[in-house]
Protein backbone atom coordinates (compact mmCIF):
# COMPACT_ATOMS: atom_id res chain seq x y z
CA UNK A 1 0.00 0.00 0.00
CA UNK A 2 1.39 3.35 -1.03
CA UNK A 3 1.60 5.93 1.74
CA UNK A 4 0.60 9.52 1.00
CA UNK A 5 1.27 12.54 3.20
CA UNK A 6 -0.30 15.94 2.58
CA UNK A 7 0.87 19.33 3.75
CA UNK A 8 0.05 22.97 3.19
CA UNK A 9 -3.53 23.39 4.34
CA UNK A 10 -4.69 26.22 6.54
CA UNK A 11 -6.79 29.36 6.70
CA UNK A 12 -6.89 32.04 4.05
CA UNK A 13 -9.12 35.00 3.26
CA UNK A 14 -11.32 35.00 0.15
CA UNK A 15 -9.26 35.83 -2.90
CA UNK A 16 -6.12 34.43 -1.35
CA UNK A 17 -3.89 31.54 -2.34
CA UNK A 18 -2.67 28.30 -0.83
CA UNK A 19 -0.44 25.54 -2.08
CA UNK A 20 -1.01 21.93 -1.10
CA UNK A 21 1.70 19.32 -1.43
CA UNK A 22 1.60 15.56 -1.26
CA UNK A 23 4.42 13.07 -1.10
CA UNK A 24 3.94 9.41 -2.01
CA UNK A 25 6.12 6.50 -0.95
CA UNK A 26 6.21 5.07 -4.48
CA UNK A 27 5.51 5.98 -8.07
CA UNK A 28 1.84 6.45 -8.93
CA UNK A 29 0.32 6.18 -12.38
CA UNK A 30 -2.20 8.87 -11.54
CA UNK A 31 -2.29 11.28 -8.60
CA UNK A 32 -4.73 13.94 -7.63
CA UNK A 33 -6.75 15.83 -5.10
CA UNK A 34 -10.28 15.32 -3.88
CA UNK A 35 -12.15 17.36 -1.29
CA UNK A 36 -14.97 16.71 1.10
CA UNK A 37 -17.26 18.78 3.29
CA UNK A 38 -19.39 17.30 6.07
CA UNK A 39 -22.50 15.59 4.78
CA UNK A 40 -21.35 15.49 1.18
CA UNK A 41 -19.53 13.00 -0.99
CA UNK A 42 -15.85 13.36 -1.70
CA UNK A 43 -15.46 15.15 -5.03
CA UNK A 44 -12.65 15.36 -7.54
CA UNK A 45 -10.72 18.61 -7.58
CA UNK A 46 -7.94 17.77 -10.00
CA UNK A 47 -5.94 14.82 -11.20
CA UNK A 48 -2.78 14.33 -13.23
CA UNK A 49 -1.38 11.27 -14.94
CA UNK A 50 2.25 10.26 -14.97
CA UNK A 51 2.35 11.58 -18.54
CA UNK A 52 1.10 14.99 -17.43
CA UNK A 53 -2.52 14.86 -18.60
CA UNK A 54 -4.66 16.93 -16.25
CA UNK A 55 -8.33 17.00 -15.38
CA UNK A 56 -10.05 19.68 -13.32
CA UNK A 57 -13.45 20.07 -11.74
CA UNK A 58 -15.36 22.85 -13.54
CA UNK A 59 -15.59 24.82 -10.29
CA UNK A 60 -11.81 25.15 -9.97
CA UNK A 61 -10.70 25.36 -13.60
CA UNK A 62 -8.72 28.51 -14.19
CA UNK A 63 -8.06 29.02 -10.47
CA UNK A 64 -6.26 25.82 -9.45
CA UNK A 65 -3.22 24.22 -11.03
CA UNK A 66 -2.05 20.68 -10.40
CA UNK A 67 1.52 19.59 -11.03
CA UNK A 68 3.72 16.64 -10.18
CA UNK A 69 7.34 15.63 -9.94
CA UNK A 70 7.64 12.04 -11.11
CA UNK A 71 11.18 11.70 -9.80
CA UNK A 72 10.13 12.74 -6.28
CA UNK A 73 6.69 11.06 -6.26
CA UNK A 74 5.04 14.35 -5.35
CA UNK A 75 1.95 16.20 -6.49
CA UNK A 76 1.10 19.82 -5.74
CA UNK A 77 -2.08 21.85 -5.99
CA UNK A 78 -1.73 25.61 -6.38
CA UNK A 79 -5.01 27.23 -5.39
CA UNK A 80 -5.61 30.85 -6.33
CA UNK A 81 -8.64 33.14 -6.01
CA UNK A 82 -9.95 30.97 -3.21
CA UNK A 83 -13.61 31.26 -2.31
CA UNK A 84 -15.62 30.26 0.75
CA UNK A 85 -17.02 27.38 -1.31
CA UNK A 86 -13.52 25.90 -1.50
CA UNK A 87 -13.53 25.25 2.24
CA UNK A 88 -13.14 21.50 2.73
CA UNK A 89 -10.81 18.75 3.78
CA UNK A 90 -8.51 18.08 0.83
CA UNK A 91 -7.29 14.54 0.26
CA UNK A 92 -4.37 13.48 -1.86
CA UNK A 93 -4.85 10.19 -3.62
CA UNK A 94 -3.76 8.06 -6.48
CA UNK A 95 -3.62 4.75 -8.24
CA UNK A 96 -0.29 3.04 -8.60
CA UNK A 97 -1.08 0.92 -11.65
CA UNK A 98 -4.09 2.30 -13.50
CA UNK A 99 -4.87 5.68 -15.00
CA UNK A 100 -8.62 5.13 -15.16
CA UNK A 101 -9.43 3.03 -12.12
CA UNK A 102 -10.56 4.69 -8.88
CA UNK A 103 -7.91 5.93 -6.52
CA UNK A 104 -6.79 3.19 -4.16
CA UNK A 105 -4.38 5.06 -1.93
CA UNK A 106 -5.26 8.11 0.16
CA UNK A 107 -3.65 10.52 2.54
CA UNK A 108 -5.23 11.57 5.80
CA UNK A 109 -6.40 14.90 4.48
CA UNK A 110 -5.61 18.53 5.17
CA UNK A 111 -8.11 21.21 6.12
CA UNK A 112 -8.51 24.28 3.92
CA UNK A 113 -10.63 27.08 5.34
CA UNK A 114 -11.52 30.18 3.32
CA UNK A 115 -13.21 32.89 5.34
CA UNK A 116 -13.00 36.54 6.20
N, C-alpha and C positions, 0 to 999 in steps of 0.2 A: 504494500500500500504506500503510495506516494504521500509524503508529508508536505503540507503547505502552510506557510506562516505569513499572515498579512501585517502590514504596518501602515501608519500614515493617517488614520482616521482622526476625527476631532470635531471641534466646533468652528463654524465660520459664519460670517454674516452673509445675507443674500447679496449676490453679485460677486462674491469672493471665489477663491480657488483652493483646491486641495489636491494633493497627489497621493494616491494609494500605491503601495508596492507589495509584491507577493513573491516569496522565494519558495521554489519547489525542491524536493530532495532528489529528483531525477528528471530526465527529459520528458516533456509532455507533448503529444501530438497537437492538442489544442488546449489553450488556456483562456480564462476569461473571468469576468466579474458578474455576479448576480447581486441583487439586493432584496431585502425583505423588510416590510413593516408589520407590526403586530396585527394579526387577523387577516393578513393577505398572503397569497402564495408568493414564493420566491420568484423573481422575474429577472430575465436576462438584461444586463446593462450593455455589455460588449464582450466579444470574443475574438480571438486571433489564432490562426493556425500556425503551425511551425513554418509554413511557407510565407506567412505574412498577410494572408487574407483576413480582412476584418469584417465584423458584423456589429451594427449598433442598434439599440432600441431607438425607435423614432423620437422618443422624448428626450434623448440625450445627443442625438446626432448634431454635429456642429458645435457642441459645447464640450464633449468629452473626447479624449483621444487615448486609445489603447496602444501599447507597444510592448515588445518583449525582447529579451536578450537570450537567444538560444544557447549560447555558451555558458551563461550563468544560471539558466533555468529560472529566470525571473520574468514577471509581467507587471507592468505599471499601468495605472489609470490616471491620467491628468484630467481633472474636473474643473472646468471654468464656468463662469456665469452661473454659479450654483443658486438654486431656488429652494424654497421651503419644501417643495414636493420631492426634492432629492434626499431628504432626511430618511435614513434607513440604516439597517445593518448591512454592510457590504461584505460579500463572501467571495473569496478567490476559489476557483475550481478548475478542473481540467480532466482530460481523458488521455491516458498515457499512450493508447494504441489506436484510437479511432478518432477521426475528425468529426464524424456525424453522430456518433452515439452520445447518449447523455453523459454529463460529467460524472465521474466515479469518485474523484478525490476532492475533498473540500478542506478549506481552512476553517478556523473557529469564528471568523467574522470580525469586522471592525466597525465601530459606530461612527456614522457621519451625521452631524446635526447642523442644519442650516436655519438660523433664526437671528432675529434682530436683538 
